Amino acid sequence: MPTPCPNPKCTCVDCRCGPTCKCGVMRLGTLERRVMDVLWEEPGAELTGREVADAFPDYAYTTLATVLDRLVNKELLNRRQAGRVIHYSTANTRAVHTSLLMREALDATRDPDAALACFVQGLAKEQVTALRAVLDDLESANLQRVGRPRP
């Protein structure tokens, strides 16, 4: 019988993450999501805590500082201090974050293949085309890596 996961946010059916399980960490509250949206707007850019707070005039600076600290702890933001000024940048792109959420959702179900099939069936034609191109690229790369000629 598997040992229950110590992470209260874990939704895995049979968690195999171990004591460092980060399931559920990628989920964002409303304000966290809005802060990430500001930082994701300019990939690779660093914003100071004040610059982030200025984007949210209805919130106290201390509230935004707390949110930024939580996002650093969730490993979604990087923090760099230069003198007395703290700069924040995203640890990953919005696309990487979304893919981690999708992976977590698949890991949380007893039948990930069925969930994936339902997900793909709900995609728009353009998304299916994009997915097919990615799968073709992966297949081509795998064939090249094993030394087989491409079809």
C-alpha positions as CSV (number, residue, x, y, z in Angstrom):
1,M,0.0,0.0,0.0
2,P,1.5,3.4,-1.0
3,T,2.4,5.9,1.7
4,P,0.0,8.9,1.7
5,C,1.6,12.0,0.2
6,P,2.5,14.6,2.9
7,N,1.5,17.5,0.5
8,P,-2.1,18.5,1.3
9,K,-2.4,20.0,-2.2
10,C,-1.5,16.8,-3.9
11,T,-4.3,15.3,-6.0
12,C,-2.4,12.4,-7.5
13,V,-4.2,9.1,-7.4
14,D,-1.0,7.3,-6.4
15,C,1.6,10.0,-5.7
16,R,5.1,8.9,-6.5
17,C,6.7,12.3,-6.1
18,G,8.1,11.5,-2.7
19,P,8.6,13.9,0.2
20,T,9.3,16.9,-2.1
21,C,5.9,16.6,-3.9
22,K,5.0,20.0,-5.5
23,C,1.6,19.0,-6.8
24,G,-0.8,21.8,-6.6
25,V,2.0,24.4,-6.3
26,M,1.5,25.5,-9.9
27,R,-2.1,26.6,-9.3
28,L,-2.4,30.3,-8.9
29,G,-4.8,32.5,-6.9
30,T,-6.5,35.3,-8.8
31,L,-4.0,38.0,-7.7
32,E,-1.1,35.6,-8.2
33,R,-2.3,35.0,-11.8
34,R,-2.6,38.7,-12.5
35,V,0.9,39.4,-11.2
36,M,2.3,36.5,-13.4
37,D,0.4,38.0,-16.4
38,V,2.2,41.3,-15.8
39,L,5.6,39.5,-15.7
40,W,4.8,37.2,-18.6
41,E,4.0,40.2,-20.8
42,E,7.8,40.9,-21.3
43,P,9.6,37.5,-21.4
44,G,13.1,37.8,-19.9
45,A,12.5,41.2,-18.4
46,E,13.1,42.0,-14.8
47,L,10.7,44.2,-12.9
48,T,11.2,45.7,-9.4
49,G,8.7,45.1,-6.7
50,R,7.7,48.7,-7.0
51,E,7.1,48.4,-10.8
52,V,4.9,45.3,-10.2
53,A,3.0,47.2,-7.4
54,D,2.5,50.2,-9.7
55,A,0.6,47.9,-12.1
56,F,-1.9,47.3,-9.2
57,P,-2.9,50.7,-7.8
58,D,-5.8,49.2,-5.8
59,Y,-3.5,47.0,-3.7
60,A,-1.0,47.9,-1.0
61,Y,2.7,47.5,-1.8
62,T,3.0,45.1,1.1
63,T,0.2,42.9,-0.4
64,L,2.1,42.7,-3.7
65,A,5.4,42.1,-2.0
66,T,3.8,39.1,-0.2
67,V,2.4,37.8,-3.5
68,L,5.8,38.1,-5.2
69,D,7.4,36.3,-2.3
70,R,4.9,33.4,-2.6
71,L,5.5,33.2,-6.3
72,V,9.3,32.9,-5.6
73,N,8.6,30.2,-3.1
74,K,6.4,28.4,-5.7
75,E,9.5,28.6,-8.0
76,L,7.5,30.6,-10.6
77,L,9.6,33.7,-10.2
78,N,13.3,34.4,-9.8
79,R,14.4,37.0,-7.3
80,R,17.6,39.1,-7.7
81,Q,18.7,41.7,-5.2
82,A,20.8,44.7,-6.4
83,G,21.6,46.8,-3.4
84,R,18.2,47.6,-1.7
85,V,16.2,46.9,-4.9
86,I,14.7,43.5,-5.6
87,H,14.1,42.5,-9.2
88,Y,11.7,39.7,-10.3
89,S,11.7,37.7,-13.5
90,T,9.7,34.7,-14.6
91,A,11.3,31.3,-14.1
92,N,9.5,29.9,-17.1
93,T,7.2,31.0,-19.9
94,R,3.5,31.0,-19.7
95,A,3.5,28.0,-22.1
96,V,5.8,26.0,-19.8
97,H,3.5,26.9,-16.8
98,T,0.5,25.7,-18.7
99,S,2.1,22.5,-19.7
100,L,3.0,21.8,-16.1
101,L,-0.6,22.3,-15.1
102,M,-1.7,20.0,-17.9
103,R,0.8,17.3,-16.7
104,E,-0.4,17.7,-13.1
105,A,-4.0,17.2,-14.3
106,L,-3.1,14.1,-16.2
107,D,-1.1,12.7,-13.2
108,A,-4.1,13.3,-11.0
109,T,-6.5,10.9,-12.8
110,R,-6.7,7.1,-12.8
111,D,-7.0,7.0,-16.6
112,P,-4.7,9.6,-18.1
113,D,-5.1,8.1,-21.6
114,A,-8.9,8.6,-21.5
115,A,-8.5,12.2,-20.2
116,L,-5.9,13.0,-22.9
117,A,-8.2,11.5,-25.6
118,C,-11.1,13.7,-24.3
119,F,-8.9,16.7,-24.2
120,V,-7.7,16.2,-27.8
121,Q,-11.2,15.6,-29.1
122,G,-12.2,19.0,-27.8
123,L,-9.4,20.8,-29.6
124,A,-10.1,23.2,-32.5
125,K,-8.9,22.2,-36.0
126,E,-6.0,24.6,-35.8
127,Q,-4.9,23.2,-32.4
128,V,-5.1,19.6,-33.8
129,T,-2.9,20.7,-36.7
130,A,-0.4,22.2,-34.3
131,L,-0.4,19.1,-32.1
132,R,0.1,16.9,-35.1
133,A,3.1,19.0,-36.2
134,V,4.7,18.7,-32.8
135,L,4.1,14.9,-32.7
136,D,5.6,14.6,-36.2
137,D,8.7,16.6,-35.1
138,L,9.1,14.4,-32.0
139,E,8.8,11.2,-34.1
140,S,11.3,12.5,-36.6
141,A,13.8,13.5,-33.9
142,N,13.4,10.1,-32.2
143,L,14.0,8.3,-35.5
144,Q,17.1,10.4,-36.2
145,R,18.4,9.8,-32.6
146,V,18.2,6.0,-33.1
147,G,20.0,6.2,-36.4
148,R,17.0,5.1,-38.5
149,P,16.4,6.9,-41.8
150,R,13.4,9.2,-41.9
151,P,10.4,8.1,-43.9
